[in-house]
Amino acid sequence: MKSDLFDCTGKVAVVTGGCGLIGSEIVRGLVAFGARVVIADTDVKKSESLAARTGATAHFFNIKKTEAIESSFKKIKTRMGKIDILVNCAYPRTADWNARCEDVRPASWKINVDGHLGGYFFASRAAAEVMKKQGGGTIINFASIYGVVAPDFDLYKGLASTMPAAYSAIKGGVIAFTKYLATYYASSGVRANVISPGGVLDGQSPSFVKCYVKRTPLGRMGTPRDMVGPVVFLASDASSYVTGANILVDGGWTAW
């Protein structure tokens, strides 16, 4: 077996939400495996700081501004020469994101669905069109276990927050849309796959973490680093015959 199976040397990767909790770790991981990485994020200061530490390239990008996404990808292609890998892990949301189902306002629902699911659609399409002209590429969209199974609302008892209704709708949509991409662009050599994480540790309340860990077969919550291996696998030639797949990175949560 080739020792360079997971090598991404020479490949250009765009990571939307590249300054986020998961995105920043993916940037580091792809750089470590040789990719030339573009940090596509709205936070210019954080992007430039991460770029300086990793050798990546910072690029201002707002996935909620769907009308500007195509032109943004053209600029990235001009700047970098090509686009081989797109990782969509941006997580746009409104201030009232955690509203309970009965309190969700129509305007909020539309903004969240348009900005998140719509942003993934337009970013994926823009990248796929570039990749089609190059003869191939790979798209990796981040969804969630809650795009596959229903939330366990017992986890949120006594907490001010809940699992938003829009989150399940969006992430379920991301999974279905990525399967569509996989078949639509297959003849152009473009692969499209999904990573669906379980809960990732990020300062949640001790009571939530305790309940979540008890519910998870591997006995812990996920970490951003847990997402790097699956991303590198899907970004590299190691997954050359994988498209339309949804990889659950959840410690066995969905195996019950």
KAWOLIN-V892742 format. One line per field, one symbol per residue. ss: DSSP state (h for helix, s for strand, l for the rest). phi: phi as a letter, one per 20 degrees, with the letter a starting at -180 (. if undefined). burial: # if it has 24 or more other ideal C-beta (glycine too) atoms within 12 Angstrom, else .. A space follows every 50 residues. Layout:
ss=???
phi=???
burial=???
//
This chain:
ss=lllllllllllsssssllllhhhhhhhhhhhhlllssssssllhhhhhhh hhhhllsssslllllhhhhhhhhhhhhhhhllllssssllllllllllll hhhllhhhhhhhhhhhhhhhhhhhhhhhhhhhhhllssssssllhhhlll llhhhhllllllllhhhhhhhhhhhhhhhhhhhhlhhhlsssssssslls lllllhhhhhhhhhhllllllslllhhhhhhhhhhlhhhllllllssssl llhhhl
phi=.ffegdfdgneedddfmfefgegfffgfffffenfeddeebeefffffff ffednfdebfbdffeffdfffffffffffenacdccdecfcfaefegeff gfdfegffgffffffefffffffffffffffgfenqrcdcdedageedcf fefffdfndfebefffffffffffffffffggefdgfenedbbcddfefd fbmffgffggffffedgfmbefcgffefggffgfedffdfddbmeceedc mngeef
burial=.....#.#..#######################.#########..##..# #..#.#########.#..#..##..##..#.#############..#.#. ...#...##.#####################..#.##############. #...#......#####################..#..#.########### #......#...##.##....##.#.##############..######### #.##..
//
